[in-house]
Amino acid sequence: MGFGPKGWGLALLTATGMTLAVALCGFLAGSVVGTFVAWAKLSRNLAARTLGDGYTTVLRGIPDLLVIYLFYFGGSAALGAIGSLFGADGFIGVPAFVTGALAIGIVSGAYQAEVFRGAYQILNRGELEAARSVGMHRWLIFRRIIAPQVLRYAIPGLGNTWQLVLKESALISVTGLVELLRQSHIAAGSTRRPFDFYITAAVLYLVITWFSTYLFQRAETHSMRGIRRAS
């Protein structure tokens, strides 16, 4: 468990960094996806609303592991088919990190879409009407009024989604990516001390969770500066 030549400490820390990297990339990708899906669900266009509702229903209704498998194996098959059109032959693999980040982003985007949609729906409509009455154009209204308030109201929900993404990152181990859970499994099998390494992995996940919760709480407090709460 130490950090010497025969220890696993450095490998576990490196794997922890990989877990954070794939979770963060997936979370950011999900934020982009969630923004567009939320816009679709709030649109007056029936087709856009139908697509948005269908997206969130499907992605929240199927197992996350299945999405990862579809991206990993389906992505390789798609690349192989495209490559064959240009004369390429053989298997074309998709990097496990890319697969994991995209799969997590696609899934978390469905949850973040609901967070953003809910945050938008509790905006003060009077402020939007006042902005229009003084001649503010749509982009300025979005940048100065809608976006700051939606983000403020969405922070608690985004914090919960981040915790979900962090746990989902452990599923990426099935693609061969050496993140925290897979590295713990490798170390446990090599040393035949599974309890020690799985407990260590659990502690590291809890530390990340605690620190993440602290950061989101600070962000929420910062966003509420100057806002008077109703008594």
URFENQUI-V413529 format. One record per pair of residues at least 12 apart in sequence whose C-alpha atoms are under 8 Angstrom apart, sorted by sequence separation. I is the first residue (numbers start at 1). J is the second residue. D is the distance in whole Angstrom. If there is no record, write none. Layout:
BEGIN
i: {I I}
j: {J J}
d: {D D}
END
This chain:
BEGIN
i: {40 41 80 170 185 79 128 184 185 38 77 79 184 37 76 77 76 76 128 181 184 37 75 76 127 75 181 180 72 123 72 120 123 72 123 71 119 120 68 71 119 68 71 119 116 119 68 116 119 67 68 118 116 64 115 64 67 115 64 115 112 112 163 59 60 59 112 60 111 59 60 108 159 56 159 55 56 56 108 159 156 104 155 156 104 155 156 104 155 152 100 152 29 33 37 100 152 29 33 37 26 30 31 34 35 22 26 30 34 38 42 25 26 29 30 33 34 37 38 41 96 26 27 28 29 30 31 32 33 34 35 36 22 23 26 27 30 31 34 35 38 39 22 26 30 34 38 96 25 26 29 30 33 34 96 97 23 27 31 35 96 26 27 30 31 34 72 64 68 65 27 27 26 23 23 20 23 19 22 19 19 18 19 18 19 17 18 15 16 15 16 15 12 15 12 11 12 8 16 1}
j: {52 53 92 182 197 92 141 197 198 52 91 93 198 52 91 92 92 93 145 198 201 55 93 94 145 94 201 201 94 146 96 146 149 99 150 99 149 150 99 102 150 100 103 151 150 153 103 151 154 103 104 154 154 103 154 104 107 157 107 158 157 158 209 106 107 107 161 110 161 110 111 161 212 110 213 110 111 113 165 216 216 165 216 217 168 219 220 169 220 220 169 223 101 105 109 172 224 102 106 110 100 104 105 108 109 97 101 105 109 113 117 101 102 105 106 109 110 113 114 117 172 103 104 105 106 107 108 109 110 111 112 113 100 101 104 105 108 109 112 113 116 117 101 105 109 113 117 175 105 106 109 110 113 114 176 177 104 108 112 116 177 108 109 112 113 116 175 168 172 171 162 165 165 165 166 166 169 166 169 169 170 178 179 179 180 179 180 178 179 179 180 180 180 183 183 183 184 187 204 197}
d: {5 6 6 8 8 6 7 5 8 7 8 8 6 5 7 8 6 5 8 8 7 8 8 6 8 7 7 7 7 8 7 8 7 6 7 6 8 6 7 8 5 7 7 8 7 5 5 8 6 6 8 8 6 8 6 8 8 6 7 7 8 7 7 8 7 6 7 7 7 6 8 7 8 5 7 7 7 8 7 6 7 7 7 8 7 8 7 7 6 7 7 6 8 7 8 6 7 7 7 7 7 7 8 8 8 7 4 4 4 5 7 6 6 5 6 5 6 6 7 8 8 7 7 7 7 7 8 7 8 7 8 8 7 7 5 6 5 6 5 6 6 8 5 4 4 4 5 6 8 8 7 8 8 8 7 7 7 7 6 7 6 8 8 7 8 7 7 8 7 6 7 7 7 6 6 8 6 8 7 6 8 7 5 5 6 8 7 6 6 4 5 5 6 6 6 7 7 7 8 8}
END
